[in-house]
């Protein structure tokens, strides 16, 4: 079931839970939902959907369910990016690279990471 995609709001909620190291619905409603104008019931629905998609798991602790991410934040973001590339860019990363080339501010670290990724892709291409 893990292949199901998640929306922007769900991704933000999942990242929040991951950053907290786990949380109850009440904690997420207070720390995440309030600033976004989300009711506690909406937060609960989102968390249960994420649990249904196997992105969150829950465990009862002292009578209250605590939710935790089933995988690291990097894995979740990678999945979201993959979904974006497949659905929005029809599998091509060229439009994204073109966007990055026009972006006014690319840090030295980001540029180094991009160069390393290109080198890795070139190396894999040579091997195949």
MOPAC internal coordinates of N, CA, C and O (Angstrom, degrees):
PM7 1SCF
backbone

  N    0.0000 0     0.00 0     0.00 0    0    0    0
  C    1.4587 1     0.00 0     0.00 0    1    0    0
  C    1.5186 1   110.51 1     0.00 0    2    1    0
  O    1.2310 1   119.50 1   168.60 1    3    2    1
  N    1.3182 1   118.57 1   -11.40 1    3    2    1
  C    1.4530 1   123.74 1  -173.21 1    5    3    2
  C    1.5204 1   113.79 1   -64.47 1    6    5    3
  O    1.2310 1   119.30 1   163.13 1    7    6    5
  N    1.3261 1   118.93 1   -16.87 1    7    6    5
  C    1.4486 1   121.08 1  -177.69 1    9    7    6
  C    1.5195 1   114.54 1   -72.73 1   10    9    7
  O    1.2310 1   119.77 1   173.60 1   11   10    9
  N    1.3315 1   118.04 1    -6.40 1   11   10    9
  C    1.4603 1   120.37 1  -177.35 1   13   11   10
  C    1.5181 1   110.56 1   -67.49 1   14   13   11
  O    1.2310 1   121.28 1   -39.48 1   15   14   13
  N    1.3155 1   115.15 1   140.52 1   15   14   13
  C    1.4611 1   120.41 1  -179.12 1   17   15   14
  C    1.5216 1   110.76 1   -82.25 1   18   17   15
  O    1.2310 1   121.66 1   -18.73 1   19   18   17
  N    1.3235 1   114.42 1   161.27 1   19   18   17
  C    1.4516 1   119.88 1   177.09 1   21   19   18
  C    1.5201 1   109.02 1  -128.38 1   22   21   19
  O    1.2310 1   121.07 1   -30.08 1   23   22   21
  N    1.3210 1   115.56 1   149.92 1   23   22   21
  C    1.4542 1   121.43 1  -179.52 1   25   23   22
  C    1.5238 1   111.95 1   -82.23 1   26   25   23
  O    1.2310 1   121.14 1    -4.11 1   27   26   25
  N    1.3145 1   115.43 1   175.89 1   27   26   25
  C    1.4677 1   121.44 1  -178.60 1   29   27   26
  C    1.5213 1   112.25 1   -59.27 1   30   29   27
  O    1.2310 1   120.69 1   134.86 1   31   30   29
  N    1.3279 1   116.28 1   -45.14 1   31   30   29
  C    1.4633 1   120.64 1  -178.30 1   33   31   30
  C    1.5310 1   110.62 1   -65.91 1   34   33   31
  O    1.2310 1   120.72 1   138.85 1   35   34   33
  N    1.3353 1   116.22 1   -41.15 1   35   34   33
  C    1.4595 1   120.04 1   177.40 1   37   35   34
  C    1.5264 1   110.99 1   -64.57 1   38   37   35
  O    1.2310 1   120.50 1   139.41 1   39   38   37
  N    1.3222 1   116.65 1   -40.59 1   39   38   37
  C    1.4585 1   120.39 1   178.24 1   41   39   38
  C    1.5244 1   110.54 1   -62.14 1   42   41   39
  O    1.2310 1   120.26 1   136.29 1   43   42   41
  N    1.3247 1   117.10 1   -43.71 1   43   42   41
  C    1.4671 1   120.82 1   178.47 1   45   43   42
  C    1.5230 1   110.77 1   -62.33 1   46   45   43
  O    1.2310 1   120.03 1   138.08 1   47   46   45
  N    1.3359 1   117.55 1   -41.92 1   47   46   45
  C    1.4570 1   120.78 1   178.17 1   49   47   46
  C    1.5206 1   110.55 1   -64.35 1   50   49   47
  O    1.2310 1   120.49 1   136.09 1   51   50   49
  N    1.3054 1   116.67 1   -43.91 1   51   50   49
  C    1.4611 1   121.24 1   179.59 1   53   51   50
  C    1.5258 1   111.02 1   -61.55 1   54   53   51
  O    1.2310 1   120.54 1   138.41 1   55   54   53
  N    1.3184 1   116.56 1   -41.59 1   55   54   53
  C    1.4650 1   120.11 1   177.61 1   57   55   54
  C    1.5276 1   110.51 1   -64.45 1   58   57   55
  O    1.2310 1   120.33 1   141.15 1   59   58   57
  N    1.3281 1   116.98 1   -38.85 1   59   58   57
  C    1.4584 1   120.84 1   178.14 1   61   59   58
  C    1.5341 1   110.57 1   -61.50 1   62   61   59
  O    1.2310 1   120.43 1   131.69 1   63   62   61
  N    1.3332 1   116.79 1   -48.31 1   63   62   61
  C    1.4648 1   120.51 1   179.69 1   65   63   62
  C    1.5228 1   110.14 1   -61.56 1   66   65   63
  O    1.2310 1   120.48 1   138.47 1   67   66   65
  N    1.3223 1   116.69 1   -41.53 1   67   66   65
  C    1.4586 1   121.44 1   179.51 1   69   67   66
  C    1.5269 1   111.29 1   -62.83 1   70   69   67
  O    1.2310 1   120.39 1   135.98 1   71   70   69
  N    1.3277 1   116.85 1   -44.02 1   71   70   69
  C    1.4686 1   121.23 1   179.24 1   73   71   70
  C    1.5267 1   111.67 1   -63.67 1   74   73   71
  O    1.2310 1   120.61 1   147.41 1   75   74   73
  N    1.3384 1   116.43 1   -32.59 1   75   74   73
  C    1.4648 1   120.93 1  -179.23 1   77   75   74
  C    1.5273 1   111.29 1   -78.99 1   78   77   75
  O    1.2310 1   120.20 1   165.99 1   79   78   77
  N    1.3166 1   117.22 1   -14.01 1   79   78   77
  C    1.4551 1   120.08 1  -176.26 1   81   79   78
  C    1.5218 1   112.04 1    75.74 1   82   81   79
  O    1.2310 1   120.54 1  -159.70 1   83   82   81
  N    1.3219 1   116.58 1    20.30 1   83   82   81
  C    1.4562 1   122.97 1  -178.67 1   85   83   82
  C    1.5157 1   109.61 1   115.56 1   86   85   83
  O    1.2310 1   120.48 1   -27.31 1   87   86   85
  N    1.3283 1   116.69 1   152.69 1   87   86   85
  C    1.4610 1   119.89 1  -177.70 1   89   87   86
  C    1.5208 1   110.35 1  -166.10 1   90   89   87
  O    1.2310 1   121.04 1   -19.60 1   91   90   89
  N    1.3199 1   115.62 1   160.40 1   91   90   89
  C    1.4575 1   121.93 1   173.17 1   93   91   90
  C    1.5278 1   108.77 1   -87.63 1   94   93   91
  O    1.2310 1   120.63 1   -12.40 1   95   94   93
  N    1.3178 1   116.40 1   167.60 1   95   94   93
  C    1.4592 1   120.80 1   177.04 1   97   95   94
  C    1.5260 1   109.56 1   -59.60 1   98   97   95
  O    1.2310 1   120.29 1   136.78 1   99   98   97
  N    1.3237 1   117.05 1   -43.22 1   99   98   97
  C    1.4650 1   120.90 1   179.54 1  101   99   98
  C    1.5157 1   112.60 1   -60.12 1  102  101   99
  O    1.2310 1   120.52 1   137.87 1  103  102  101
  N    1.3264 1   116.60 1   -42.13 1  103  102  101
  C    1.4640 1   120.71 1   179.27 1  105  103  102
  C    1.5270 1   111.10 1   -65.60 1  106  105  103
  O    1.2310 1   120.67 1   139.23 1  107  106  105
  N    1.3184 1   116.32 1   -40.77 1  107  106  105
  C    1.4657 1   120.04 1   179.46 1  109  107  106
  C    1.5279 1   110.04 1   -69.82 1  110  109  107
  O    1.2310 1   120.44 1   140.06 1  111  110  109
  N    1.3251 1   116.77 1   -39.94 1  111  110  109
  C    1.4687 1   120.02 1   178.42 1  113  111  110
  C    1.5275 1   110.26 1   -60.70 1  114  113  111
  O    1.2310 1   120.35 1   138.40 1  115  114  113
  N    1.3345 1   116.93 1   -41.60 1  115  114  113
  C    1.4626 1   120.66 1  -179.03 1  117  115  114
  C    1.5282 1   112.21 1   -73.92 1  118  117  115
  O    1.2310 1   120.04 1   134.79 1  119  118  117
  N    1.3248 1   117.53 1   -45.21 1  119  118  117
  C    1.4580 1   121.01 1  -173.91 1  121  119  118
  C    1.5078 1   115.43 1   -86.13 1  122  121  119
  O    1.2310 1   120.39 1   154.82 1  123  122  121
  N    1.3119 1   116.86 1   -25.18 1  123  122  121
  C    1.4625 1   121.38 1  -177.03 1  125  123  122
  C    1.5255 1   111.04 1  -115.18 1  126  125  123
  O    1.2310 1   120.43 1   131.49 1  127  126  125
  N    1.3168 1   116.78 1   -48.51 1  127  126  125
  C    1.4513 1   121.55 1  -172.30 1  129  127  126
  C    1.5124 1   115.47 1   -70.57 1  130  129  127
  O    1.2310 1   120.50 1   138.83 1  131  130  129
  N    1.3345 1   116.65 1   -41.17 1  131  130  129
  C    1.4669 1   119.51 1  -175.82 1  133  131  130
  C    1.5229 1   112.84 1   -58.52 1  134  133  131
  O    1.2310 1   120.25 1   133.82 1  135  134  133
  N    1.3246 1   117.13 1   -46.18 1  135  134  133
  C    1.4692 1   119.41 1  -177.73 1  137  135  134
  C    1.5223 1   112.58 1   -68.49 1  138  137  135
  O    1.2310 1   120.40 1   163.96 1  139  138  137
  N    1.3347 1   116.85 1   -16.04 1  139  138  137
  C    1.4664 1   120.71 1   178.44 1  141  139  138
  C    1.5231 1   112.14 1  -103.93 1  142  141  139
  O    1.2310 1   120.75 1  -177.36 1  143  142  141
  N    1.3245 1   116.16 1     2.64 1  143  142  141
  C    1.4565 1   120.24 1   179.64 1  145  143  142
  C    1.5206 1   113.66 1    72.61 1  146  145  143
  O    1.2310 1   120.41 1  -152.40 1  147  146  145
  N    1.3337 1   116.82 1    27.60 1  147  146  145
  C    1.4624 1   121.19 1  -179.13 1  149  147  146
  C    1.5302 1   110.29 1   -97.39 1  150  149  147
  O    1.2310 1   120.98 1   -47.65 1  151  150  149
  N    1.3135 1   115.74 1   132.35 1  151  150  149
  C    1.4610 1   120.78 1   176.54 1  153  151  150
  C    1.5271 1   109.94 1   -71.74 1  154  153  151
  O    1.2310 1   120.93 1   -22.42 1  155  154  153
  N    1.3154 1   115.83 1   157.58 1  155  154  153
  C    1.4655 1   120.85 1   178.93 1  157  155  154
  C    1.5256 1   110.39 1   -56.90 1  158  157  155
  O    1.2310 1   120.28 1   140.02 1  159  158  157
  N    1.3336 1   117.07 1   -39.98 1  159  158  157
  C    1.4667 1   120.70 1  -179.73 1  161  159  158
  C    1.5319 1   111.39 1   -63.76 1  162  161  159
  O    1.2310 1   120.28 1   144.78 1  163  162  161
  N    1.3258 1   117.07 1   -35.22 1  163  162  161
  C    1.4680 1   121.04 1   177.32 1  165  163  162
  C    1.5220 1   110.49 1   -67.50 1  166  165  163
  O    1.2310 1   120.97 1   137.04 1  167  166  165
  N    1.3331 1   115.75 1   -42.96 1  167  166  165
  C    1.4651 1   120.30 1   177.75 1  169  167  166
  C    1.5261 1   110.00 1   -61.14 1  170  169  167
  O    1.2310 1   120.32 1   135.27 1  171  170  169
  N    1.3321 1   117.00 1   -44.73 1  171  170  169
  C    1.4665 1   121.08 1   178.21 1  173  171  170
  C    1.5253 1   110.58 1   -59.33 1  174  173  171
  O    1.2310 1   119.97 1   134.75 1  175  174  173
  N    1.3260 1   117.66 1   -45.25 1  175  174  173
  C    1.4644 1   121.49 1   179.24 1  177  175  174
  C    1.5311 1   110.53 1   -60.16 1  178  177  175
  O    1.2310 1   120.45 1   134.85 1  179  178  177
  N    1.3160 1   116.75 1   -45.15 1  179  178  177
  C    1.4718 1   120.39 1   179.44 1  181  179  178
  C    1.5197 1   110.81 1   -62.35 1  182  181  179
  O    1.2310 1   120.50 1   136.40 1  183  182  181
  N    1.3301 1   116.64 1   -43.60 1  183  182  181
  C    1.4638 1   120.13 1  -178.80 1  185  183  182
  C    1.5237 1   111.18 1   -65.59 1  186  185  183
  O    1.2310 1   120.35 1   141.02 1  187  186  185
  N    1.3131 1   116.94 1   -38.98 1  187  186  185
  C    1.4616 1   119.87 1   178.28 1  189  187  186
  C    1.5327 1   111.18 1   -68.85 1  190  189  187
  O    1.2310 1   120.25 1   144.34 1  191  190  189
  N    1.3244 1   117.13 1   -35.66 1  191  190  189
  C    1.4712 1   119.60 1   175.29 1  193  191  190
  C    1.5276 1   110.44 1   -63.84 1  194  193  191
  O    1.2310 1   120.90 1   137.11 1  195  194  193
  N    1.3290 1   115.89 1   -42.89 1  195  194  193
  C    1.4647 1   119.44 1   178.23 1  197  195  194
  C    1.5295 1   110.85 1   -64.93 1  198  197  195
  O    1.2310 1   120.45 1   145.52 1  199  198  197
  N    1.3134 1   116.75 1   -34.48 1  199  198  197
  C    1.4643 1   120.04 1   176.12 1  201  199  198
  C    1.5258 1   109.58 1   -67.61 1  202  201  199
  O    1.2310 1   120.35 1   139.19 1  203  202  201
  N    1.3326 1   116.93 1   -40.81 1  203  202  201
  C    1.4564 1   121.01 1   177.64 1  205  203  202
  C    1.5210 1   113.17 1   -63.52 1  206  205  203
  O    1.2310 1   120.89 1   150.28 1  207  206  205
  N    1.3225 1   115.90 1   -29.72 1  207  206  205
  C    1.4691 1   121.57 1   177.79 1  209  207  206
  C    1.5228 1   111.44 1   -88.31 1  210  209  207
  O    1.2310 1   120.33 1  -177.48 1  211  210  209
  N    1.3333 1   116.97 1     2.52 1  211  210  209
  C    1.4710 1   124.64 1   177.23 1  213  211  210
  C    1.5274 1   113.57 1    70.94 1  214  213  211
  O    1.2310 1   120.32 1  -155.44 1  215  214  213
  N    1.3384 1   116.99 1    24.56 1  215  214  213
  C    1.4607 1   119.98 1   174.71 1  217  215  214
  C    1.5239 1   111.01 1   -91.46 1  218  217  215
  O    1.2310 1   120.76 1   154.14 1  219  218  217
  N    1.3406 1   116.15 1   -25.86 1  219  218  217
  C    1.4611 1   121.36 1   176.44 1  221  219  218
  C    1.5188 1   109.22 1  -122.72 1  222  221  219
  O    1.2310 1   121.39 1   -28.46 1  223  222  221
  N    1.3181 1   114.95 1   151.54 1  223  222  221
  C    1.4560 1   121.08 1   170.50 1  225  223  222
  C    1.5270 1   106.96 1  -125.28 1  226  225  223
  O    1.2310 1   120.44 1   -21.73 1  227  226  225
  N    1.3094 1   116.77 1   158.27 1  227  226  225
  C    1.4575 1   118.39 1   178.73 1  229  227  226
  C    1.5156 1   109.54 1  -131.49 1  230  229  227
  O    1.2310 1   122.11 1   -27.66 1  231  230  229
  N    1.3288 1   113.57 1   152.34 1  231  230  229
  C    1.4582 1   120.99 1  -179.76 1  233  231  230
  C    1.5188 1   107.20 1  -142.50 1  234  233  231
  O    1.2310 1   120.86 1   -45.03 1  235  234  233
  N    1.3148 1   115.95 1   134.97 1  235  234  233
  C    1.4584 1   119.31 1   179.91 1  237  235  234
  C    1.5216 1   109.60 1   -80.86 1  238  237  235
  O    1.2310 1   121.12 1   -56.24 1  239  238  237
  N    1.3381 1   115.47 1   123.76 1  239  238  237
  C    1.4589 1   122.43 1   179.29 1  241  239  238
  C    1.5239 1   107.21 1  -128.26 1  242  241  239
  O    1.2310 1   120.70 1   -63.00 1  243  242  241
  N    1.3034 1   116.26 1   117.00 1  243  242  241
  C    1.4661 1   122.60 1  -179.66 1  245  243  242
  C    1.5342 1   111.68 1    50.76 1  246  245  243
  O    1.2310 1   120.81 1  -135.01 1  247  246  245
  N    1.3197 1   116.06 1    44.99 1  247  246  245
  C    1.4542 1   121.39 1   175.54 1  249  247  246
  C    1.5151 1   116.13 1    81.53 1  250  249  247
  O    1.2310 1   119.91 1  -178.83 1  251  250  249
  N    1.3292 1   117.78 1     1.17 1  251  250  249
  C    1.4692 1   121.61 1  -178.56 1  253  251  250
  C    1.5247 1   108.25 1  -125.62 1  254  253  251
  O    1.2310 1   121.01 1   -41.21 1  255  254  253
  N    1.3339 1   115.68 1   138.79 1  255  254  253
  C    1.4586 1   119.38 1   176.81 1  257  255  254
  C    1.5224 1   110.32 1   -78.00 1  258  257  255
  O    1.2310 1   121.23 1   -50.98 1  259  258  257
  N    1.3417 1   115.26 1   129.02 1  259  258  257
  C    1.4636 1   121.92 1   172.62 1  261  259  258
  C    1.5243 1   106.38 1  -108.71 1  262  261  259
  O    1.2310 1   121.57 1   -49.42 1  263  262  261
  N    1.3149 1   114.60 1   130.58 1  263  262  261
  C    1.4552 1   121.49 1  -179.65 1  265  263  262
  C    1.5260 1   109.22 1  -102.45 1  266  265  263
  O    1.2310 1   121.00 1   -35.62 1  267  266  265
  N    1.3181 1   115.70 1   144.38 1  267  266  265
  C    1.4640 1   121.24 1   177.02 1  269  267  266
  C    1.5228 1   108.65 1  -142.03 1  270  269  267
  O    1.2310 1   120.84 1   -29.58 1  271  270  269
  N    1.3120 1   115.99 1   150.42 1  271  270  269
  C    1.4632 1   121.03 1   177.43 1  273  271  270
  C    1.5214 1   109.06 1   -68.40 1  274  273  271
  O    1.2310 1   120.63 1   -37.61 1  275  274  273
  N    1.3219 1   116.39 1   142.39 1  275  274  273
  C    1.4610 1   120.64 1  -179.33 1  277  275  274
  C    1.5233 1   112.43 1   -83.58 1  278  277  275
  O    1.2310 1   120.44 1   165.11 1  279  278  277
  N    1.3238 1   116.77 1   -14.89 1  279  278  277
  C    1.4653 1   119.97 1   176.84 1  281  279  278
  C    1.5169 1   108.42 1  -147.05 1  282  281  279
  O    1.2310 1   120.95 1   -10.17 1  283  282  281
  N    1.3139 1   115.80 1   169.83 1  283  282  281
  C    1.4549 1   120.49 1  -177.43 1  285  283  282
  C    1.5192 1   113.15 1   -67.53 1  286  285  283
  O    1.2310 1   121.46 1   -19.43 1  287  286  285
  N    1.3081 1   114.82 1   160.57 1  287  286  285
  C    1.4611 1   122.21 1  -178.55 1  289  287  286
  C    1.5271 1   111.08 1   -60.18 1  290  289  287
  O    1.2310 1   120.03 1   141.72 1  291  290  289
  N    1.3326 1   117.55 1   -38.28 1  291  290  289
  C    1.4635 1   120.42 1  -179.90 1  293  291  290
  C    1.5229 1   111.46 1   -59.11 1  294  293  291
  O    1.2310 1   120.83 1   138.74 1  295  294  293
  N    1.3254 1   116.02 1   -41.26 1  295  294  293
  C    1.4541 1   121.03 1  -179.92 1  297  295  294
  C    1.5236 1   110.78 1   -64.21 1  298  297  295
  O    1.2310 1   120.44 1   139.39 1  299  298  297
  N    1.3175 1   116.76 1   -40.61 1  299  298  297
  C    1.4667 1   121.51 1   179.77 1  301  299  298
  C    1.5233 1   110.26 1   -65.40 1  302  301  299
  O    1.2310 1   120.54 1   134.19 1  303  302  301
  N    1.3185 1   116.57 1   -45.81 1  303  302  301
  C    1.4683 1   120.39 1  -179.27 1  305  303  302
  C    1.5274 1   109.91 1   -64.90 1  306  305  303
  O    1.2310 1   120.29 1   139.50 1  307  306  305
  N    1.3300 1   117.05 1   -40.50 1  307  306  305
  C    1.4676 1   120.05 1   177.49 1  309  307  306
  C    1.5190 1   111.19 1   -58.96 1  310  309  307
  O    1.2310 1   120.83 1   137.76 1  311  310  309
  N    1.3157 1   116.02 1   -42.24 1  311  310  309
  C    1.4561 1   120.54 1   178.04 1  313  311  310
  C    1.5174 1   112.15 1   -63.55 1  314  313  311
  O    1.2310 1   120.61 1   138.52 1  315  314  313
  N    1.3277 1   116.43 1   -41.48 1  315  314  313
  C    1.4676 1   120.62 1   178.90 1  317  315  314
  C    1.5236 1   110.75 1   -64.93 1  318  317  315
  O    1.2310 1   120.35 1   138.67 1  319  318  317
  N    1.3167 1   116.94 1   -41.33 1  319  318  317
  C    1.4632 1   120.81 1   178.83 1  321  319  318
  C    1.5269 1   109.89 1   -65.67 1  322  321  319
  O    1.2310 1   120.47 1   136.00 1  323  322  321
  N    1.3219 1   116.71 1   -44.00 1  323  322  321
  C    1.4676 1   120.15 1   179.16 1  325  323  322
  C    1.5211 1   110.64 1   -59.52 1  326  325  323
  O    1.2310 1   120.67 1   136.89 1  327  326  325
  N    1.3255 1   116.31 1   -43.11 1  327  326  325
  C    1.4570 1   120.44 1   178.60 1  329  327  326
  C    1.5259 1   110.90 1   -63.01 1  330  329  327
  O    1.2310 1   120.27 1   136.77 1  331  330  329
  N    1.3322 1   117.09 1   -43.23 1  331  330  329
  C    1.4626 1   121.90 1   178.64 1  333  331  330
  C    1.5311 1   110.86 1   -60.42 1  334  333  331
  O    1.2310 1   120.62 1   132.89 1  335  334  333
  N    1.3201 1   116.42 1   -47.11 1  335  334  333
  C    1.4681 1   120.53 1  -178.90 1  337  335  334
  C    1.5255 1   110.12 1   -62.45 1  338  337  335
  O    1.2310 1   120.25 1   135.08 1  339  338  337
  N    1.3353 1   117.13 1   -44.92 1  339  338  337
  C    1.4610 1   120.28 1  -178.29 1  341  339  338
  C    1.5286 1   112.09 1   -67.44 1  342  341  339
  O    1.2310 1   120.48 1   132.05 1  343  342  341
  N    1.3366 1   116.68 1   -47.95 1  343  342  341
  C    1.4690 1   119.91 1  -173.89 1  345  343  342
  C    1.5188 1   112.85 1   -80.22 1  346  345  343
  O    1.2310 1   120.28 1   133.16 1  347  346  345
  N    1.3206 1   117.07 1   -46.84 1  347  346  345
  C    1.4577 1   120.72 1  -172.70 1  349  347  346
  C    1.5162 1   112.53 1   -87.42 1  350  349  347
  O    1.2310 1   120.27 1   140.82 1  351  350  349
  N    1.3125 1   117.09 1   -39.18 1  351  350  349
  C    1.4648 1   120.96 1  -175.94 1  353  351  350
  C    1.5282 1   112.47 1  -103.22 1  354  353  351
  O    1.2310 1   120.21 1  -168.22 1  355  354  353
  N    1.3342 1   117.20 1    11.78 1  355  354  353
  C    1.4600 1   122.93 1   179.94 1  357  355  354
  C    1.5331 1   112.73 1    50.53 1  358  357  355
  O    1.2310 1   120.52 1  -142.52 1  359  358  357
  N    1.3258 1   116.61 1    37.48 1  359  358  357
  C    1.4566 1   121.44 1   174.72 1  361  359  358
  C    1.5180 1   115.35 1    85.42 1  362  361  359
  O    1.2310 1   119.56 1   177.24 1  363  362  361
  N    1.3042 1   118.45 1    -2.76 1  363  362  361
  C    1.4616 1   121.78 1  -178.26 1  365  363  362
  C    1.5267 1   110.87 1  -101.44 1  366  365  363
  O    1.2310 1   120.63 1   -49.44 1  367  366  365
  N    1.3160 1   116.41 1   130.56 1  367  366  365
  C    1.4627 1   119.72 1   177.77 1  369  367  366
  C    1.5280 1   111.74 1   -89.94 1  370  369  367
  O    1.2310 1   119.91 1   173.92 1  371  370  369
  N    1.3181 1   117.78 1    -6.08 1  371  370  369
  C    1.4664 1   120.92 1  -178.21 1  373  371  370
  C    1.5305 1   113.30 1   -55.90 1  374  373  371
  O    1.2310 1   118.83 1   135.67 1  375  374  373
  N    1.3489 1   119.83 1   -44.33 1  375  374  373
  C    1.4698 1   118.33 1   178.11 1  377  375  374
  C    1.5342 1   112.29 1   -61.33 1  378  377  375
  O    1.2310 1   120.38 1   145.15 1  379  378  377
  N    1.3118 1   116.88 1   -34.85 1  379  378  377
  C    1.4649 1   120.57 1   178.30 1  381  379  378
  C    1.5222 1   110.80 1   -67.39 1  382  381  379
  O    1.2310 1   120.79 1   136.89 1  383  382  381
  N    1.3236 1   116.09 1   -43.11 1  383  382  381
  C    1.4713 1   120.34 1   178.69 1  385  383  382
  C    1.5234 1   109.61 1   -64.44 1  386  385  383
  O    1.2310 1   120.06 1   139.90 1  387  386  385
  N    1.3229 1   117.49 1   -40.10 1  387  386  385
  C    1.4716 1   120.81 1   177.25 1  389  387  386
  C    1.5242 1   110.13 1   -61.90 1  390  389  387
  O    1.2310 1   120.19 1   138.61 1  391  390  389
  N    1.3251 1   117.25 1   -41.39 1  391  390  389
  C    1.4679 1   121.10 1   176.38 1  393  391  390
  C    1.5272 1   110.49 1   -59.83 1  394  393  391
  O    1.2310 1   120.67 1   133.94 1  395  394  393
  N    1.3179 1   116.32 1   -46.06 1  395  394  393
  C    1.4683 1   120.35 1  -179.14 1  397  395  394
  C    1.5288 1   111.38 1   -62.66 1  398  397  395
  O    1.2310 1   120.31 1   146.29 1  399  398  397
  N    1.3212 1   117.01 1   -33.71 1  399  398  397
  C    1.4625 1   119.62 1  -178.80 1  401  399  398
  C    1.5273 1   111.23 1   -69.99 1  402  401  399
  O    1.2310 1   120.28 1   156.20 1  403  402  401
  N    1.3415 1   117.07 1   -23.80 1  403  402  401
  C    1.4619 1   121.09 1   179.12 1  405  403  402
  C    1.5182 1   112.90 1   -95.24 1  406  405  403
  O    1.2310 1   120.84 1   169.94 1  407  406  405
  N    1.3130 1   115.99 1   -10.06 1  407  406  405
  C    1.4643 1   120.73 1  -179.82 1  409  407  406
  C    1.5235 1   108.47 1   -65.28 1  410  409  407
  O    1.2310 1   120.66 1   -49.31 1  411  410  409
  N    1.3035 1   116.34 1   130.69 1  411  410  409
  C    1.4656 1   121.57 1  -174.53 1  413  411  410
  C    1.5237 1   112.39 1   -64.88 1  414  413  411
  O    1.2310 1   120.62 1   140.18 1  415  414  413
  N    1.3180 1   116.43 1   -39.82 1  415  414  413
  C    1.4593 1   118.92 1  -174.11 1  417  415  414
  C    1.5214 1   111.60 1  -119.84 1  418  417  415
  O    1.2310 1   120.84 1   -71.75 1  419  418  417
  N    1.2966 1   116.01 1   108.25 1  419  418  417
  C    1.4569 1   122.52 1   172.23 1  421  419  418
  C    1.5253 1   105.42 1  -121.98 1  422  421  419
  O    1.2310 1   121.00 1   -60.52 1  423  422  421
  N    1.3165 1   115.69 1   119.48 1  423  422  421
  C    1.4608 1   119.45 1  -176.38 1  425  423  422
  C    1.5275 1   110.32 1   -70.47 1  426  425  423
  O    1.2310 1   121.10 1   -18.29 1  427  426  425
  N    1.3169 1   115.50 1   161.71 1  427  426  425
  C    1.4650 1   120.45 1   177.03 1  429  427  426
  C    1.5234 1   110.53 1   -59.13 1  430  429  427
  O    1.2310 1   120.81 1   142.06 1  431  430  429
  N    1.3290 1   116.05 1   -37.94 1  431  430  429
  C    1.4670 1   120.33 1   179.76 1  433  431  430
  C    1.5273 1   110.92 1   -65.84 1  434  433  431
  O    1.2310 1   120.48 1   135.73 1  435  434  433
  N    1.3380 1   116.69 1   -44.27 1  435  434  433
  C    1.4649 1   120.13 1   178.34 1  437  435  434
  C    1.5258 1   110.79 1   -61.90 1  438  437  435
  O    1.2310 1   120.85 1   137.90 1  439  438  437
  N    1.3233 1   115.97 1   -42.10 1  439  438  437
  C    1.4625 1   120.46 1   179.38 1  441  439  438
  C    1.5262 1   110.41 1   -63.20 1  442  441  439
  O    1.2310 1   120.17 1   137.25 1  443  442  441
  N    1.3221 1   117.28 1   -42.75 1  443  442  441
  C    1.4652 1   121.21 1   178.48 1  445  443  442
  C    1.5305 1   110.68 1   -63.00 1  446  445  443
  O    1.2310 1   120.54 1   139.69 1  447  446  445
  N    1.3302 1   116.56 1   -40.31 1  447  446  445
  C    1.4680 1   120.35 1   178.51 1  449  447  446
  C    1.5243 1   110.80 1   -64.46 1  450  449  447
  O    1.2310 1   120.27 1   137.72 1  451  450  449
  N    1.3282 1   117.09 1   -42.28 1  451  450  449
  C    1.4648 1   120.93 1   178.28 1  453  451  450
  C    1.5323 1   111.06 1   -63.70 1  454  453  451
  O    1.2310 1   120.74 1   137.02 1  455  454  453
  N    1.3345 1   116.19 1   -42.98 1  455  454  453
  C    1.4714 1   119.86 1   178.72 1  457  455  454
  C    1.5309 1   110.70 1   -62.66 1  458  457  455
  O    1.2310 1   120.31 1   140.13 1  459  458  457
  N    1.3315 1   117.01 1   -39.87 1  459  458  457
  C    1.4637 1   120.81 1   178.87 1  461  459  458
  C    1.5277 1   110.86 1   -64.97 1  462  461  459
  O    1.2310 1   120.71 1   140.86 1  463  462  461
  N    1.3182 1   116.26 1   -39.14 1  463  462  461
  C    1.4643 1   119.85 1   178.27 1  465  463  462
  C    1.5255 1   111.61 1   -65.59 1  466  465  463
  O    1.2310 1   120.49 1   138.61 1  467  466  465
  N    1.3270 1   116.67 1   -41.39 1  467  466  465
  C    1.4652 1   120.66 1   177.92 1  469  467  466
  C    1.5340 1   109.61 1   -63.34 1  470  469  467
  O    1.2310 1   120.20 1   136.70 1  471  470  469
  N    1.3120 1   117.21 1   -43.30 1  471  470  469
  C    1.4657 1   120.91 1   178.61 1  473  471  470
  C    1.5316 1   110.36 1   -61.59 1  474  473  471
  O    1.2310 1   120.59 1   139.62 1  475  474  473
  N    1.3302 1   116.48 1   -40.38 1  475  474  473
  C    1.4645 1   120.67 1   178.28 1  477  475  474
  C    1.5266 1   111.02 1   -64.24 1  478  477  475
  O    1.2310 1   120.21 1   137.84 1  479  478  477
  N    1.3233 1   117.20 1   -42.16 1  479  478  477
  C    1.4637 1   120.85 1   177.94 1  481  479  478
  C    1.5260 1   111.79 1   -64.14 1  482  481  479
  O    1.2310 1   121.06 1   138.79 1  483  482  481
  N    1.3359 1   115.58 1   -41.21 1  483  482  481
  C    1.4683 1   119.60 1   179.09 1  485  483  482
  C    1.5274 1   110.24 1   -64.37 1  486  485  483
  O    1.2310 1   120.07 1   139.57 1  487  486  485
  N    1.2986 1   117.48 1   -40.43 1  487  486  485
  C    1.4517 1   122.08 1   178.89 1  489  487  486
  C    1.5158 1   111.07 1   -62.72 1  490  489  487
  O    1.2310 1   120.08 1   135.46 1  491  490  489
  N    1.3245 1   117.46 1   -44.54 1  491  490  489
  C    1.4661 1   121.34 1   178.22 1  493  491  490
  C    1.5163 1   111.95 1   -63.72 1  494  493  491
  O    1.2310 1   121.13 1   142.41 1  495  494  493
  N    1.3365 1   115.45 1   -37.59 1  495  494  493
  C    1.4723 1   120.26 1  -179.51 1  497  495  494
  C    1.5240 1   110.24 1   -65.77 1  498  497  495
  O    1.2310 1   120.64 1   139.94 1  499  498  497
  N    1.3330 1   116.38 1   -40.06 1  499  498  497
  C    1.4741 1   120.96 1   178.80 1  501  499  498
  C    1.5257 1   111.31 1   -64.88 1  502  501  499
  O    1.2310 1   120.40 1   144.72 1  503  502  501
  N    1.3363 1   116.85 1   -35.28 1  503  502  501
  C    1.4599 1   121.80 1  -177.62 1  505  503  502
  C    1.5224 1   112.40 1   -72.47 1  506  505  503
  O    1.2310 1   120.25 1   154.01 1  507  506  505
  N    1.3262 1   117.12 1   -25.99 1  507  506  505
  C    1.4802 1   118.91 1  -176.47 1  509  507  506
  C    1.4962 1   113.66 1   -91.78 1  510  509  507
  O    1.2310 1   120.10 1   180.00 1  511  510  509

